[in-house]
Amino acid sequence: MLAAFRGFGPSDALDVALVALLLYTGMSWLRRTHAALAVLGLSLLAGVYLAARALDLQLTTWVFQGSFAVLALALVVMFQDELRRGFEELASYALARRGDRRPRLDSADVLAHSLADLAAARIGALVVVAGGQRLDRLLQGGHELGGRLSPALLASLFDPHSPGHDGAVVIEDRDVTRFGAHLPLARATAALRGLGTRHSAALGLSERSDALCLVVSEERGSVSAARNGELRQIGSEDELAKLIASFYRERRALGRARPRLGELVRGRHLEKLAALALAVGLWVLSQR
């Protein structure tokens, strides 16, 4: 194996670094999609294939190579929503403008207070706080709106006599951009534990996007939050404000034109080492 590194030069180092970056990006994406079992299965198959290549097991290697096309098609079918989400994240980052599109943190207090008032009045509500991904393909129906976020506006939109009160309100930055929209329902129905359609819609959108979805239950007078496919009940208005502010801070960080170098090298060291080791292993195999 050491003989393979005798001709290792700057171009080979760049080659390994690019592959390691791609592998680490894939690991991060798979981690966010909660596909632990799928990742474990793929890792085992990759390990068997690499071992077969190293031991020169021609039949096993031939079978694996012949199955790659079928496996790739199966992965596309299984993770089509997650793949679309990943490409949208990449496009959002690549096309990010230098202009400051970061949400103002004081919007968190306004939204938290508005939802707390609706919960106290036992008025059902569903609010979507947009993240970095576009939501157009996931929303159905509704009406366009360009109003500034305020307690009075949300109260009027969710008034039981309002024609769009059963739908969702979409908030981007400090503006309400849509109301009366319908969201995809949740896949993980067991997590709902008898909750209603609003909770299922909030969880369903959070499974398919990076948005923060907030639900007010008219039966319980409580507020719940759904994000990244997880739903939890919020205990107080202060906790809700902190949750929204934390989400906004992440949006503000993503809204910077360029990430800081420290953010690229900090954390997830085990995943980065694994990606680098796998890239080096693939490079060694390619030299055979």
Secondary structure as UniProt FT lines:
FT   HELIX           2..5
FT   TURN            6..7
FT   HELIX           10..32
FT   TURN            33..34
FT   HELIX           36..54
FT   TURN            55..56
FT   HELIX           58..78
FT   HELIX           80..94
FT   HELIX           106..120
FT   TURN            121..122
FT   STRAND          125..129
FT   HELIX           136..138
FT   STRAND          143..148
FT   HELIX           151..157
FT   TURN            160..161
FT   TURN            163..166
FT   STRAND          168..172
FT   TURN            173..174
FT   STRAND          175..182
FT   HELIX           189..192
FT   TURN            193..194
FT   HELIX           197..208
FT   STRAND          212..217
FT   TURN            218..221
FT   STRAND          222..227
FT   TURN            228..229
FT   STRAND          230..234
FT   HELIX           237..254
FT   HELIX           261..265
FT   HELIX           269..286
//
